[in-house]
Amino acid sequence: MFRLSSLHSVCLAALLAAGELGAQAIPTVPDYLPGQQYELRLVMSTEDARDTPPRKTYQTPITLRVVRKSTAGTELEWMAGKTVPLGAEAQPNPILEMVEKIFEDLHLRVQLDATGRYQGIRNEAELRAKIQEFVLLLVPQATAKIPDPAERRRAADAMGKMLTPQALLSAARKEIDLYFGLAGLPLEAGKPLRIKSSALNPFGERGTLEGEMEITPVEVDSIRDAAVIEFRQEFIPGTAGSILPGSNVAAGSDLAAAGANLTLTDSGEYVLELSSGRVKQVRHVRTILQDGQPVRVETTVITVQ
């Protein structure tokens, strides 16, 4: 970071007043070359008093490979490795282990357009078909040791409803959407940018929540070759019949009661490399509040190694 003398500050103020010096543009178009490969570390943690244990943390290695680059844009391959629990409070999760098996050999193709904007996953149809095949294969294997046929069917039905191709692909996309969330956006130092945003409804209802995200570059450091960009969005869904993630509907959880005052907030920050426009790290915190008090906090951190 640089400091200005009093004389320089006066000159800068005069230039700004005259409109001769605009805000500093921040490069957000990531510079990739075919064949490049990056190793990322994904750390996800949840804090929820209703869970046992209340805090869980998992780490997943990710390989990001540049497949091709042309005038039409850039195609990259996102491959997740084996997820492992971190800390004594985290325990193996059978559902998570099954999801790992499903995604073990799946390569998600990320598409950026010619301007660097993130366009989503190219091979979604192929992935959905493969996920369905794995689910049909793995669910019977996972429930085979349940002796009672009726209980075995109930467990298989429950797992099948949870492990749908749409739900699994949405979960896999969430980290990709986060990592490439700034790609190609027109950002200027100190100038907030507001964009339309949406989030999958986590309150037990289908569909998405619509809102607006505010993105603010708060620091540009040419010496560190880095820019820090903060973001925030808030959703206040209709509360009738809303259900918090993890709440026990069958047990009549108070958190699932109709009329609960629920709010979802997303906040966090990106660290961009100025010379390349690539994300060095992104941290995202999702907080579920009831009557203004946090009841569940989900934290995701993706770091380039």
N, C-alpha and C positions, 0 to 999 in steps of 0.2 A: 504494500500500500504506500502511496506517496502523500507527503504533506505539503501544503502551499504556504508560502510566506504571506505576510499581510499585503504586500504590493501585488503579488500574484493573485490573491483573493479578490482585490479590488478590480484588477484587469479581467478576471474571470467573470465577475458579476456584471461588468460593463458589456462583455461579449454576449453573455446570456440575455441581458436586457435588450441588446440590439438584434437578437435572434441569429447571431453569426455562429453560435456554438450550440449544437443540439446534444441531446442525451446520448451516452455511449451505447452503441448497439452491442448486444451480446450474441456471439455465434452459437446457434442452437442446431445447425445442420451438422450431424456427426460425419466426420471424415473417415471413411472405411475404404480399404483396398482388398480386392479378392485374395483369399488365402490367409488373411489375418485371422488370428484366433485369440480369444480373451477368456480368462478364467475368472468367474464371478463367485462370490459367496453370498448366499441368501440365508438370513437368520430371521425366523419368525417366532414371536412369543405372544402368549395370551395371558391375561390376568382376569380371572372371573371367580368371585367368591363361591359360586355354585358348583364349580368344577372340583375334581379331586385328582391331583393336587390343584390348588387355585392358580398356580403359575406353571406354565409349560413353555419350553423353548426348544426349537428344532433348527438344525442347520442343514442346508442342501448345497452341494457344489453345482455350478452351472457352467457349461461350455458354450460360448457364443462364437460362431464361426461365420466369416463373410463368404457367401457362396458365389455371388456375382454382383457386378456393378455395371450399369449401362446408362444410356440417356433416359431410359424409362424409370430408373431408380436403383435401389440397392436391395438385395435379398440376403438375409442372414438366417442361420440355423441356430435354434435355441434347444439345448439338450440338458436336461436335469439329471443329476446323479443320485446317489443313495442318500436319503434323509436320515439323520441320526439325532437322537435326543441329546440335549445339553443340560448338565447340572443334575444334581441328585433328585430335584423335584420332578424332572421329566421322566416319563415311563413309556415303554413301547406301546404303540397304538395299532391294534390289528387292522382297523380300517385304513389307517395311513400306510401300513405295510402293503395292503392290497393295492392301494392307489399307486404306490411306488412300482409294483410289478406291472401295472397297466401302462405306466409311462416310461418304463425302463428302455424300450426300444423305439419310442416315438420321437421324431424330430419335428419340431414346430418351425415352420418357415415364416419368418418375420419379413414384412414388406414395407419399405420406405419409398415414397414417390420421388420424382425428379427434384423436388424442392426440399427433400429431406423429411417431409411430414410422415408420421407413422400411419400406415394404412391397415394394420391388423395382421391376421394370420392368413397366408395364402392357401394352405392345404387343409382347411377346416373340414371339408366333406370327407376327405381321406382319413383324417384323424377320428372323426365321429364313427366311421365304419369300423376302424381298428379297435377303438375303445369298446364298442358294442360286442365285438368278438371276444375281447379279453374278459369283459364282465360275464358273458354267458359261460365262459370257461372257468373263471376263478370263483364265482359265487358258489357253485356246487361243491367245489373243492373245499372252500372255507366252511361250509355247513355240513360236510359229510360226516363229521364225528358227533353230531347231535343225534342221540339215539331215538328220540321220539319223533315220528314222521310229521305230526302236526306242528310241533315246535320247530322242526327243521324247515318246513314250508314257510312258517311265519318269519323265521330269521332270513330265509332267502328272499322273501318278498320285501322285507324291510331294507335289506342291503341293495336289492335291485332298484328300489325307489330312490335310495340315496345316491347310488353310483350310476346315474344316468349319463350318457355321453354329453348332454348339454351341461349338466352340473360340473362334471369333471373337466370339460374343456374350458368352462368359465373360470374354474379355479386355477387352471394352468395359465390362462390368459391374464389373470389378475396381476401377476408379477411382471409379465411382459408389457402390459399396458402401463404399469407404473414406471418401469425402467425407461421406456421410450415416450413418456408422457409429454416431455418438452420438445421433442424433435421437430424442428422446423418452425417453432413459434416465434413471432416477432417480438423479442424482448429488448428493453432498454433499461440501463442502470437506473434504479430508483423510481421507475415508472410502473405502477401496477397494471396488469393486464387481466381483464375479466373475460372468461369464456364459458359457454354453456357446458354443463357436465351432467353425468348421470352415474348412478351406482346401483348394483343389484340389490333389490329390497331384502334386507337381512331380518325383517320383522315377521317372518312366517308367512308372507304373502308373495305371490308371484309378481313378476314384472320388475321395473326399475323405478328408482327415485330420481326425479329431475331437479337440477339446481344450477348454481353458478359457482365457478371456482375463481378465486382471486390469486394471481401469481405475481409475486413481487421480488425482483432482484434486489437484494439488500447489501451485497458486497461484491466488488470487482477488484481483484488483486493481481496485477500484472506480474509482480515478482513471484508469487506462488503459482501463477498461470491458472488461476481458479476464479470462478464466480459462484456465489452462494445465492440460491433462489428459493424463497419460501412460498408455500402454497397453503390455502385453506378453503374449505367448503363446508356447508352445513345443510342438513336435511331434517325437516320436521314433518314426518309422514302423518296421514290421518291415523288416529290412534284406535279407532273402533276395531276390536279384535286383534290388535297388533300383538306379536309374540317376539320376545327377545331371543336372540340366538342362544341355544342351550337350555332354554326354559323347559320345564317338564309340564306339558299340557295335561297329560293324564292325571298328574298329581294336583292339578289346579293351582299351579304356581301363581303367586301374587303378581309376578312380573308379566304374566300372560293375561292378566285381567284386562278386560275392555276398559278404555278410558285412561290407561296409563299414559303419563305425560312423557313421551319418548322423543329423544333427539339423537341424531347421529352427526358427529363432526369428524372431518378428515383434516389433518394438518401434517406438515413436515417440511423437508428441505432437500434440494438437490445441490450437489457440488459438481459444477461443470469444468472441464478442462478447456481453457480459452483457446489454446492453439489448435484443438481438434474438434471442439464442439461436442465431445463425447462425455457421457455421464461417468464420473469417478465414483460417486456414491449417492444413493437416495435413501431417505428415511421417511417412512409414512406411519402415522399414528392414527388409528381409527378408535374413537371413543363413543360408546353407547351410554347415554345418560337417561336416568329416570328422575323426573322432578328436579333436574339440575344436578343430580349426583351421579358420578360415573359408576356403572355396574359391570362394565366389560371394556377392556382395553386391548386392542390388537396392534402389535408393532411389527413392521416389516423393514428390514434394512438390507439393501443390495449393495455390495462393495466390489469394485474391480480389484483383483489381486495384483 
